[in-house]
Amino acid sequence: MKVQHLIIGAGPTGLGAAWRLQQRGIRDWALLEGGRVAGGLAQSVVDDHGFTWDLGGHVQFSHYEMFDQLMDDLLGTDGWLYHDRESWVWIAGRFVPYPFQLNLHRLPESERAACLRGLDEAAMAASQSSRAPENFGEWIDRTFGAGIADVFMRPHNRKVWARDPGADGLAMDRRPGRRRRRRACAREHPPSARRRLVGTEQPVPLSPARRHGRGLEGARETIDGACRRGIST
């Protein structure tokens, strides 16, 4: 077999690559899958007693219209269950909705003032320097300011990672557009608007109304003419 594009594995990534090639009119490709069904760790299997077992987490979060449209095409617009996402942070003797930085108005006055002051100081410092942060702790300070860092970000991440955020080796999220948008939302919107933004800052969690593997099998069937299944390498 000789092809220009060889895709190993019919999991979500492999199927997505094949689908995109097909969509762009590229036909010189093959997809190899060693299993009996497509889906990889996102497939669903039915046992001898009729029970469906999902392999891996089958909840989706997406900001991407192309991906959303594809999954709607495969499962149908009625093929999803929509979940209300509600997370809270216990801090300063009260529950504050997550994302924390969009709900500073719910903090006691002293903590709220410190957080807003830190955001202003961080924005001013960012306008004067483009140097990349050296570690995760410095990224927190430069992105959110000392207030949010001291009240929430540093204690929270110390608990999650069991290490100080300033320690070497902790990865940093380098998506500047997302960081700027979150900071702008927290600084520029009044409390009532920020409360509404809690639901739009994060993608809405979805899960298939039937089973995830059905959508992936649909993707496989869509491009099945060029798939090579049951071949291991």
Secondary structure, 3 states (H helix, E strand, C coil): CCCCEEEECCCHHHHHHHHHHHHCCCCCEEEEECCCCCCHHHCEEECCCCCEEECCCCCECCCCHHHHHHHHHHHCCCCEEECCCCCEEEECCEEEECCHHHCHHHCCHHHHHHHHHHHHHHHHHHHHCCCCCCCHHHHHHHHHHHHHHHHHHHHHHHHHHCCCCCCCCCCCCCCHHHHHHHHHHHHHCCHHHHHHHHHHHCCCCEEECCCHHHHHHHHHHHCHHHEEECCCC
